[in-house]
Amino acid sequence: MENLNDEQKLAVTTTDGPLLVLSGAGTGKTRVLTSRVAHILYNNLARPWEILALTFTNRAANEMRFRVALYKEISHLCADLWMGTFHSICLRILRSNCVAAGLQPNFLIYGEDDQKSVLKRVIVNLGLDVKEFNPSDWVDNISNIKDKGLFNDNALNLSENAQKIMSAYNQELVRLNAVDFGDIILYVLKLFENNPEILRKYQNQFKYILVDEFQDTNGAQMQFLRVLTRDKDMPNICCVGDDDQSIYSWRGAEIRNILEFEKTYPGAKIIRLETNYRSTVNILGAANSLIKNNMGRLGKDLKCNDASQTGEPVYVFQLPSDWDEAHFITDIILKNANNNFASFAVLIRAGAISRTFEEEFTSRGVPYKLVGATKFYDRAEIRDAIAYIRLLVYPFDDISFERVISKPRRGFGDGAIAKLRASGGHFMDALRNANLSSKQQIAADEFLSAFDFDWQNMQPKDAVQQLLERTGYLKMWRESKENDANERLEHIRELIGGVVSKYDSLAEFLEHAALMMTDDNDNESEEKNVVSIMTIHAAKGLEFNTVFLPAWEEGIFPNDKKSDSDIEEERRLAYVAITRARERVIITHAMVRTVFGQRLYQNKSRFIDEIDKQFMNNNDIFEARQNTTQNHKKQFVKKPESVVGKMVCHAQMGNGVVIAENENTLTIAFKKIGIKNVVRDFVKFI
């Protein structure tokens, strides 16, 4: 208790009745949870098996158990704690009550690949087209339904075919004595509903329930908590979470669970943890002022544990283009890393933003790792496209041939490939002379003719576009029912318009791609001293000295959304991003960004204007204090005295923004007609 502040002590010692602990970023949430478990055990309020502590990851559960075990007086009790994820705890209940739950002993747990196989068989057996009812889509559809806690067929409101698929799929799982991930909680809910005596057993056993990251609970998980506490007037349930960090609605999290806690548990107490031990006064002030624009929140204000640590302002910089943005951020890192690259993080809203940083960091020797997203050149669709290009330029490339011959499917299985291999020549040559079935011959002729065009006299990006159209690869993704098909098409467009277009020949591009794909960063999982590039979602729970937040532009961040609730989640995501920083936040936005090969004029994010100006920099010189033993200052970069970034008006072309200047010639991004070079004397600054 001696290491807790007053609000933390109150959260630990308030053990009677329902309690919601609103724990802001960096306020010691895990310390409160572990101290609360230790307090209950130390004071003999419950025996270890009478405490149920629920987390969202096994790592969090292991960390919590480890910390509780550090208390020597109670360390011997930790083995008997019911501490784990919702799914691991429910699985434990099912294993002990499998027959009553309608399962045979030793039931299997099916992962995503197993589910796809079952669904494919089910869909075919129902006489439905797997192209129309894609098994991958149905894995997600079924998961979404089960995560809501819906198992009454009448409540699902599905189409006739969807009901058939869902019913047949569940029946097949029963026949196979298997459950999928979503079933684990649903089976427990059914077990409790059909067996009141088993429910009472667990209700009586768990005298104290603790829930971590409560804002991330889905419908099924909330039903589980309600059932366990249903027959108690004032259950001892303590939920710890932060409504301002609820950012996972896309995977089923329901923010209403935390917002309606007092409605679910009348008489509940709410304790706010607002003392932040991570960030400076300015960083917290910026985050607080931003999140106050959300209406759907319970409300709290983070404050620095040391009010004298004002710190640096939150820096906001406008750059001419996305490549200038990447270059600018790389400059800052190289000038200030002092071989401590791990203190920097680049947090992005969307995975495609990473490409410019990956290429800039690679070319300038900045070690990095991409966390929570697949590297641009590691994406399957990018490697497929590159394989097609390699086969066009180097027809003897059998490795690329094998990769693309079945994308899209052309009826060439292992047997056909074996025939080609037996010829002893290169696959493309063998395909021209192979003894094939009539159907395979037609497919072979179409495949070969796709490469037969005058690509050497075309612009590289046009040649690639035509190649991927002629081979049917783009059509395959356009017609795909997979959830991420559009995203894959966007990545391919980015490759063509944003990368290939920069090279004079396809051979030059392929050399560049080979370097990127064999980059040493691929093997740096053990490397600690690297800059982290990650999505904001992946950064939740982490912290860094300096956090770069690029591409804060309308349409990117916030993303294109339709409803106010979507915008509020985007704003919560921005709040999470800012509060990852200990010392320094640098927000950047570009006036022009290349999106799928098109140079588009960008407007800065509304979130920038929502941050209180008193916490932001208003200077032309970007200067930051470094917390070193010498307590000296380092100047990061000086913004040039230029007209770049200024608004102008042209009599014929209208309004625009200066994105570059060369003596008396200005490069201007006009809102209506795009980018033009104009003599300075013909524009008026506004």
C-alpha positions in Angstrom: 0.0 0.0 0.0 2.9 2.4 0.7 3.7 2.6 -3.0 0.2 3.6 -4.1 -1.2 7.1 -4.4 -4.5 8.0 -2.7 -6.8 7.2 -5.6 -5.0 3.9 -6.2 -5.3 3.0 -2.5 -9.1 3.7 -2.7 -9.5 1.4 -5.7 -7.6 -1.3 -3.9 -9.4 -1.2 -0.6 -12.9 -0.6 -1.9 -13.8 -4.3 -1.9 -17.5 -4.4 -1.1 -20.0 -4.1 -4.0 -19.6 -3.3 -7.7 -16.8 -0.9 -8.6 -15.7 0.7 -11.9 -12.1 1.9 -11.9 -11.7 4.4 -14.7 -7.9 4.1 -15.3 -6.5 6.6 -17.7 -3.3 6.0 -19.7 -0.2 5.6 -17.6 -2.1 5.7 -14.3 -0.9 2.4 -12.9 -3.8 0.1 -13.8 -1.9 -3.2 -13.5 -0.5 -2.1 -10.1 -4.0 -1.5 -8.9 -5.2 -4.9 -10.1 -2.4 -6.9 -8.6 -2.4 -4.9 -5.4 -6.2 -5.5 -5.1 -5.7 -9.3 -5.5 -2.9 -9.2 -2.9 -5.0 -7.1 -0.5 -7.9 -9.6 -0.7 -5.7 -12.5 0.0 -3.6 -10.9 2.7 -6.6 -9.8 4.6 -8.3 -13.2 4.3 -11.3 -11.8 2.5 -11.3 -14.8 0.1 -9.3 -17.9 -0.6 -7.4 -17.9 -3.9 -9.9 -20.1 -5.8 -12.6 -17.7 -4.8 -11.0 -14.9 -6.9 -11.7 -14.7 -10.6 -9.4 -12.3 -12.5 -10.1 -11.9 -16.2 -7.8 -10.5 -18.8 -7.7 -10.2 -22.6 -4.3 -11.8 -23.3 -2.4 -14.7 -21.8 0.6 -12.3 -21.5 -1.5 -9.9 -19.3 -2.6 -12.8 -17.1 0.9 -14.1 -16.7 2.2 -10.7 -15.9 -0.5 -10.2 -13.2 0.2 -13.6 -11.7 3.9 -12.9 -11.6 3.4 -9.5 -9.9 1.1 -11.0 -7.2 3.6 -13.7 -6.5 6.2 -11.0 -5.7 4.3 -10.5 -2.4 6.2 -13.0 -0.3 3.4 -13.5 2.3 0.9 -14.7 -0.3 3.1 -16.0 -3.1 2.3 -19.7 -2.2 -1.4 -19.0 -2.9 -1.0 -17.8 -6.5 -1.2 -21.2 -8.1 -4.9 -21.6 -7.0 -6.1 -18.2 -8.4 -8.6 -18.4 -11.2 -6.7 -15.9 -13.4 -6.7 -15.9 -17.2 -8.4 -14.8 -20.3 -12.2 -15.0 -20.8 -11.7 -17.9 -23.2 -9.2 -19.8 -21.0 -11.4 -19.5 -17.9 -14.5 -20.6 -19.9 -12.6 -23.5 -21.4 -11.6 -24.6 -17.9 -15.3 -24.6 -17.0 -16.3 -26.5 -20.1 -13.6 -29.2 -19.5 -15.0 -29.8 -16.1 -18.6 -29.9 -17.3 -18.4 -31.1 -20.9 -21.2 -33.7 -20.8 -23.6 -31.2 -19.2 -22.6 -28.7 -21.8 -23.5 -31.2 -24.6 -19.9 -32.0 -25.5 -18.0 -35.3 -25.5 -14.8 -35.5 -23.4 -11.6 -34.4 -25.2 -13.5 -32.1 -27.6 -11.4 -30.3 -30.1 -10.9 -26.5 -30.5 -10.9 -25.5 -34.2 -8.8 -22.6 -35.4 -9.5 -20.4 -38.5 -8.0 -22.8 -41.0 -10.1 -25.7 -39.6 -13.2 -23.5 -39.7 -12.6 -22.7 -43.4 -12.3 -26.4 -44.2 -15.6 -27.2 -42.4 -17.4 -24.3 -44.0 -16.2 -25.2 -47.5 -17.6 -28.7 -47.1 -20.8 -27.4 -45.6 -21.4 -24.8 -48.3 -20.7 -27.3 -51.1 -23.0 -29.9 -49.5 -25.8 -27.3 -49.3 -25.4 -26.9 -53.1 -24.2 -23.3 -52.7 -21.4 -21.6 -54.7 -18.2 -21.1 -52.6 -17.4 -18.0 -54.7 -20.7 -16.4 -53.6 -20.5 -17.8 -50.0 -16.8 -17.5 -49.4 -15.6 -19.7 -46.5 -13.2 -17.0 -45.3 -16.0 -14.4 -45.1 -18.1 -16.8 -43.2 -15.5 -17.4 -40.6 -15.7 -13.7 -39.8 -19.5 -13.6 -40.0 -19.9 -16.5 -37.6 -17.4 -15.1 -35.2 -19.2 -11.7 -35.2 -22.5 -13.4 -34.4 -21.1 -15.5 -31.6 -19.1 -12.6 -30.1 -22.4 -10.8 -29.6 -23.6 -13.7 -27.4 -26.4 -14.6 -29.9 -27.3 -18.3 -30.0 -31.0 -18.2 -30.4 -31.6 -18.7 -34.2 -34.7 -16.4 -34.0 -32.6 -13.5 -32.8 -30.0 -13.7 -35.5 -32.2 -12.2 -38.3 -30.3 -14.0 -41.0 -31.2 -14.7 -44.6 -32.5 -18.2 -45.5 -29.1 -19.3 -47.0 -27.2 -17.8 -44.1 -29.4 -19.7 -41.6 -28.7 -22.9 -43.5 -24.9 -22.3 -43.4 -24.9 -21.3 -39.8 -27.0 -24.3 -38.7 -25.2 -26.9 -40.9 -21.8 -25.5 -39.7 -22.7 -25.8 -36.0 -24.1 -29.3 -36.6 -20.9 -30.4 -38.3 -18.9 -29.1 -35.4 -21.0 -31.2 -33.0 -20.5 -34.2 -35.2 -16.8 -33.7 -35.1 -16.8 -33.1 -31.4 -15.3 -29.6 -31.9 -15.9 -26.0 -30.9 -14.6 -22.9 -32.5 -13.2 -19.9 -30.6 -16.6 -18.1 -30.4 -18.3 -21.3 -29.1 -16.2 -21.4 -25.9 -18.1 -18.6 -24.2 -21.4 -19.5 -25.8 -21.3 -23.1 -24.5 -20.7 -21.8 -21.0 -23.7 -19.5 -21.3 -25.8 -22.4 -22.5 -24.4 -24.6 -19.7 -25.4 -22.1 -17.1 -28.8 -21.6 -18.6 -29.7 -25.3 -18.7 -28.0 -26.2 -15.5 -28.9 -23.8 -12.6 -27.1 -25.9 -10.1 -23.8 -25.6 -12.0 -24.3 -21.9 -12.3 -24.9 -21.6 -8.5 -21.7 -23.5 -7.9 -19.6 -20.9 -9.7 -21.7 -18.0 -8.4 -20.9 -19.1 -4.9 -17.3 -19.9 -5.6 -16.3 -16.6 -7.0 -16.6 -14.1 -4.2 -14.5 -11.5 -6.0 -14.4 -10.9 -9.8 -11.9 -8.6 -11.4 -11.9 -7.6 -15.1 -9.0 -5.9 -16.9 -9.4 -3.8 -20.0 -13.2 -3.7 -19.4 -13.7 -1.3 -22.3 -12.8 -4.1 -24.7 -15.5 -6.6 -23.6 -17.9 -7.9 -26.3 -21.5 -8.9 -25.9 -20.8 -12.6 -25.0 -18.2 -11.6 -22.4 -20.6 -9.1 -20.8 -23.3 -11.8 -20.6 -20.9 -14.1 -18.8 -20.2 -11.4 -16.2 -23.9 -10.7 -15.8 -24.8 -14.3 -15.3 -22.1 -14.9 -12.7 -23.3 -11.9 -10.7 -27.0 -12.1 -11.5 -28.4 -13.3 -8.1 -26.4 -11.0 -5.9 -27.7 -7.6 -4.9 -24.3 -6.0 -4.5 -21.8 -8.3 -6.2 -18.1 -7.8 -5.6 -17.2 -7.2 -9.2 -14.4 -4.7 -10.0 -14.0 -3.7 -13.6 -10.9 -1.7 -14.6 -10.8 0.1 -18.0 -10.8 3.4 -19.8 -13.7 4.5 -22.0 -11.4 7.0 -23.7 -9.3 4.0 -25.0 -12.1 2.0 -26.4 -10.8 1.4 -30.0 -11.8 -2.1 -30.9 -15.4 -1.9 -32.0 -14.3 -3.5 -35.3 -13.6 -6.7 -33.5 -16.7 -6.8 -31.4 -15.9 -4.5 -28.4 -19.0 -2.6 -27.1 -18.2 0.7 -25.4 -21.7 0.7 -23.9 -20.6 -2.0 -21.5 -18.4 0.5 -19.6 -20.6 3.5 -20.2 -23.7 1.7 -18.8 -21.9 0.0 -15.9 -23.9 1.9 -13.3 -27.1 0.9 -15.1 -26.0 -2.7 -15.1 -25.0 -2.6 -11.4 -27.1 0.0 -9.6 -25.3 1.5 -6.6 -21.9 0.9 -8.2 -19.0 3.2 -7.2 -16.8 4.9 -9.7 -13.1 5.7 -8.9 -11.0 7.7 -11.4 -7.3 7.1 -11.7 -6.1 10.4 -13.1 -2.5 10.7 -12.0 -0.3 9.8 -14.9 3.3 8.6 -14.4 4.3 8.6 -18.0 3.9 11.8 -19.8 4.6 15.6 -19.3 2.0 18.3 -18.5 1.9 19.5 -22.1 1.3 16.0 -23.6 -1.5 15.3 -21.1 -3.0 18.7 -21.6 -3.1 18.1 -25.4 -4.7 14.6 -24.9 -7.3 15.9 -22.5 -8.3 18.8 -24.7 -8.7 16.5 -27.7 -10.8 13.8 -26.0 -13.1 16.3 -24.4 -14.7 16.7 -27.9 -16.3 13.3 -27.4 -19.8 13.1 -26.1 -19.9 9.4 -25.3 -17.6 9.3 -22.3 -17.8 9.2 -18.5 -15.1 11.9 -18.2 -11.8 12.4 -16.5 -8.7 14.6 -16.7 -5.2 13.1 -16.7 -2.7 15.1 -14.6 1.1 14.7 -14.4 2.3 13.2 -11.1 4.9 16.1 -11.1 3.2 19.3 -12.1 6.6 21.0 -12.6 7.3 18.7 -15.6 5.8 21.0 -18.2 7.9 19.5 -20.9 8.0 20.3 -24.5 5.0 21.5 -26.5 3.3 19.1 -28.8 4.9 19.9 -32.2 2.8 20.1 -35.3 4.5 20.4 -38.7 3.1 20.8 -42.2 5.3 19.3 -44.9 5.0 19.7 -48.7 4.6 16.0 -49.4 4.6 12.5 -47.9 8.2 11.9 -48.9 9.2 15.2 -47.3 7.4 14.0 -44.2 9.4 10.7 -44.1 12.6 12.6 -44.8 11.9 15.1 -42.1 11.2 12.5 -39.5 14.3 10.5 -40.5 16.4 13.6 -40.1 15.1 14.1 -36.5 15.9 10.5 -35.6 19.4 10.5 -37.1 20.3 13.7 -35.4 19.0 12.8 -32.0 19.1 9.0 -31.6 22.6 8.8 -30.0 22.3 5.1 -30.9 19.1 4.8 -28.9 16.7 4.1 -31.7 14.3 2.2 -29.5 13.2 5.5 -27.9 11.4 6.5 -31.1 8.2 5.2 -32.6 6.2 6.1 -35.7 2.5 5.4 -35.1 0.3 5.2 -38.2 -3.4 5.1 -38.7 -3.3 2.7 -41.7 -0.8 0.1 -42.8 -0.2 1.6 -46.2 1.4 4.7 -44.6 4.4 2.6 -43.6 5.9 2.3 -47.1 7.5 5.7 -47.3 9.1 5.2 -43.8 10.3 1.7 -44.6 12.0 2.9 -47.8 13.4 6.1 -46.2 14.7 4.2 -43.2 16.2 1.5 -45.3 18.0 3.9 -47.7 19.4 6.0 -44.8 20.4 3.2 -42.4 17.8 3.6 -39.7 17.2 0.3 -38.0 13.5 -0.4 -37.6 10.8 -3.0 -37.1 7.3 -3.1 -38.3 5.0 -4.1 -35.5 1.3 -5.0 -35.7 1.2 -4.9 -39.5 2.7 -6.8 -42.4 5.6 -5.1 -44.1 4.6 -3.7 -47.4 6.9 -5.9 -49.4 6.0 -9.0 -47.3 2.3 -8.8 -48.3 1.2 -11.8 -50.4 -0.4 -9.6 -53.0 2.7 -7.4 -53.4 4.9 -10.5 -53.8 2.5 -12.0 -56.3 2.6 -8.8 -58.4 6.4 -8.7 -58.2 6.5 -12.4 -59.3 4.4 -11.5 -62.3 6.7 -8.6 -63.2 9.8 -10.9 -62.7 8.3 -13.5 -65.1 7.6 -10.8 -67.6 11.2 -9.4 -67.5 12.9 -12.8 -66.9 10.8 -15.6 -68.5 13.2 -18.2 -67.2 12.2 -17.5 -63.5 10.6 -20.8 -62.6 10.1 -19.7 -58.9 7.9 -16.8 -60.0 6.1 -19.1 -62.5 5.1 -21.5 -59.7 3.9 -18.7 -57.5 1.6 -17.1 -60.1 0.4 -19.9 -62.3 -2.6 -20.6 -60.0 -3.4 -17.0 -59.2 -6.0 -16.9 -60.5 -6.7 -20.6 -60.8 -6.1 -22.1 -64.2 -6.4 -25.8 -63.6 -2.6 -26.4 -63.1 -2.2 -28.6 -60.1 0.8 -30.6 -58.8 0.5 -33.1 -61.6 0.6 -30.5 -64.4 3.6 -28.8 -62.7 5.4 -32.2 -62.5 4.9 -32.7 -66.2 6.5 -29.3 -66.9 9.3 -30.0 -64.6 10.0 -33.3 -66.3 10.6 -31.6 -69.6 13.9 -30.3 -68.3 13.5 -26.8 -69.6 12.1 -23.6 -68.1 8.5 -23.7 -67.3 7.4 -21.0 -69.7 9.1 -22.8 -72.6 7.7 -26.2 -71.4 4.2 -24.7 -71.2 4.4 -23.9 -75.0 5.2 -27.5 -75.9 3.5 -29.5 -73.1 1.0 -32.3 -73.8 -2.0 -30.9 -72.1 -5.7 -31.6 -71.9 -7.9 -29.3 -74.1 -9.0 -27.3 -71.0 -5.5 -26.9 -69.8 -4.3 -25.9 -73.3 -6.8 -23.1 -73.5 -5.7 -21.9 -70.1 -2.0 -22.2 -71.1 -2.5 -20.2 -74.3 -4.3 -17.4 -72.3 -1.5 -17.3 -69.7 1.3 -17.1 -72.3 -0.5 -14.5 -74.4 -0.9 -12.3 -71.3 2.9 -11.8 -71.4 3.0 -11.2 -75.2 2.8 -7.4 -75.5 5.3 -4.6 -76.3 6.0 -3.8 -72.6 9.6 -2.6 -73.3 8.3 0.5 -75.1 5.8 1.4 -72.4 6.1 3.4 -69.1 6.9 0.8 -66.4 3.8 1.6 -64.4 1.6 1.2 -67.5 3.3 -2.1 -68.4 2.6 -3.5 -64.9 -1.0 -2.3 -64.9 -1.5 -4.0 -68.3 0.2 -7.2 -67.2 -1.9 -7.6 -64.1 -5.0 -6.9 -66.1 -4.1 -9.3 -68.9 -3.2 -12.1 -66.5 -6.5 -11.7 -64.6 -4.8 -11.1 -61.3 -6.5 -7.7 -60.7 -9.8 -9.2 -61.8 -9.3 -12.0 -59.3 -9.2 -9.6 -56.4 -12.0 -7.4 -57.8 -14.3 -10.4 -57.8 -13.0 -11.9 -54.5 -15.5 -12.1 -51.6 -12.7 -12.0 -49.0 -13.0 -9.2 -46.5 -9.7 -7.7 -47.3 -9.9 -7.9 -51.1 -10.3 -4.1 -51.4 -7.4 -3.5 -49.1 -5.2 -5.8 -51.2 -6.2 -3.9 -54.4 -5.2 -0.7 -52.7 -1.8 -2.1 -51.9 -1.4 -3.2 -55.5 -2.4 0.3 -56.7 0.1 1.8 -54.3 2.8 -0.5 -55.7 2.1 0.6 -59.3 1.4 4.3 -58.8 3.6 5.0 -55.8 6.7 2.8 -56.4 7.0 1.4 -60.0 6.2 4.8 -61.4 9.5 6.2 -59.9 11.7 4.0 -62.0 12.8 4.3 -65.6 12.7 0.6 -66.3 11.2 -2.6 -64.8 14.6 -4.0 -64.3 15.6 -1.1 -62.0 12.4 -1.5 -60.0 13.0 -5.3 -59.6 16.5 -4.6 -58.2 14.9 -2.1 -55.7 12.2 -4.6 -54.8 14.8 -7.4 -54.2 16.7 -5.2 -51.8 13.6 -4.3 -49.9 12.5 -8.0 -49.7 15.9 -9.1 -48.5 16.3 -6.2 -46.0 18.0 -7.2 -42.8 15.0 -5.9 -40.9 13.3 -9.1 -41.8 15.5 -10.9 -39.2 15.4 -8.4 -36.4 12.8 -10.0 -34.1 15.6 -10.2 -31.5 16.8 -6.7 -32.2 15.8 -4.3 -29.5 17.6 -1.1 -30.6 15.3 -0.2 -33.5 12.7 2.4 -34.3 9.2 0.9 -34.1 6.7 1.5 -36.9 3.3 0.3 -35.9 -0.4 1.0 -36.2 -1.9 3.0 -33.3 -4.0 -0.1 -32.5 -0.9 -2.1 -32.0 0.7 0.6 -29.8 -2.0 0.5 -27.1 -0.3 -0.3 -23.8 3.2 0.7 -25.0 5.2 3.9 -24.4 8.2 5.7 -26.0 10.2 8.8 -25.3 9.4 10.3 -28.7 6.3 9.5 -30.7 5.9 10.6 -34.4 2.3 10.8 -35.6 2.3 11.2 -39.4 -0.5 11.7 -41.9 -2.9 13.5 -39.6 -5.0 14.5 -42.6 -8.8 14.3 -43.3 -9.7 11.1 -44.9 -6.7 9.3 -43.4 -7.0 10.3 -39.7 -9.9 10.5 -39.1 -10.6 7.9 -41.6 -13.6 8.4 -44.0 -16.4 7.7 -41.6 -20.2 8.3 -41.8 -21.4 8.5 -38.2 -20.6 10.5 -35.1 -19.8 7.3 -33.2 -17.2 6.3 -35.8 -15.6 9.8 -35.4 -15.6 9.4 -31.7 -13.7 6.1 -31.9 -11.2 7.8 -34.3 -10.8 10.5 -31.7 -10.2 7.9 -29.0 -7.5 6.4 -31.3 -5.8 9.8 -31.5 -6.0 10.1 -27.7 -4.3 6.7 -27.4 -1.6 7.8 -29.9 -0.7 11.0 -28.0 -0.6 9.3 -24.6 2.1 6.8 -25.8 4.7 9.5 -25.5 6.8 10.2 -22.4 8.6 13.3 -23.5 7.8 14.4 -27.0 4.9 14.2 -29.5 5.5 15.3 -33.2 2.4 15.4 -35.4 2.9 15.9 -39.1 0.7 16.3 -42.1 1.5 16.7 -45.8 0.0 19.2 -48.2 0.3 16.7 -51.0 0.2 12.9 -50.6 0.6 10.3 -53.3 -2.4 7.9 -52.9 -2.5 5.0 -55.4 -0.3 6.9 -57.8 -2.3 10.2 -57.7 -0.9 13.3 -56.0 -3.8 14.6 -53.9 -4.2 17.9 -52.1 -4.7 17.1 -48.4 -6.4 19.0 -45.6 -5.0 18.7 -42.1 -6.9 16.6 -39.6 -9.7 18.2 -37.6 -8.0 16.7 -34.5 -5.1 19.1 -34.8 -7.5 22.1 -34.4 -9.2 20.4 -31.5 -6.0 20.4 -29.4 -5.8 23.4 -27.1 -3.2 25.7 -28.6 -1.6 26.4 -25.2 -0.1 22.9 -25.3 1.2 23.2 -28.9 4.3 24.9 -30.4 3.7 28.2 -32.1 7.4 28.8 -33.1 9.1 28.7 -36.4 12.1 26.9 -34.9 11.7 23.4 -33.7 13.8 23.2 -30.6 13.5 20.5 -27.9 15.2 19.9 -24.5 16.9 16.6 -24.2 16.8 15.0 -20.7 20.5 14.1 -20.5 22.9 14.3 -17.6 24.3 17.5 -19.1 20.8 18.9 -19.4 21.8 20.5 -22.7 19.6 21.5 -25.7 19.6 20.2 -29.2 18.0 21.8 -32.1 16.3 19.3 -34.3 15.6 21.3 -37.4 14.9 24.8 -38.5 12.0 25.5 -40.8 13.3 27.4 -43.9 12.3 30.9 -44.5 10.2 30.3 -47.6 6.7 30.6 -49.0 6.2 26.9 -48.9 2.9 26.2 -47.2 1.3 29.6 -48.0 -2.0 30.0 -49.7 -2.1 31.7 -53.1 -4.7 32.8 -55.6 -4.2 32.7 -59.4 -6.6 34.6 -61.7 -7.4 31.5 -63.9 -6.4 28.5 -61.8 -8.0 29.6 -58.5 -6.7 29.0 -54.9 -3.9 26.6 -54.1 -1.0 25.9 -51.7 2.7 26.4 -52.5 4.4 23.0 -52.1 7.9 23.9 -53.5 9.8 26.9 -54.8 12.8 27.3 -57.2 13.9 30.9 -57.4 11.1 32.7 -59.2 9.1 29.5 -60.0 6.6 28.1 -57.6 5.1 24.6 -57.6 1.5 25.0 -56.5 -1.1 22.4 -55.6 -4.4 24.0 -56.9 -7.5 22.6 -55.4 -9.4 22.3 -58.7 -6.7 21.5 -61.4 -3.9 19.8 -59.5 -0.2 20.7 -59.4 1.3 23.3 -61.7 4.5 25.3 -61.9 3.7 29.1 -61.9 5.9 32.2 -62.1 5.8 33.9 -58.7 4.7 37.2 -60.1 1.4 35.7 -61.4 0.0 34.7 -58.0 -1.2 36.6 -55.1 -0.5 35.4 -51.5 -3.7 35.3 -49.4 
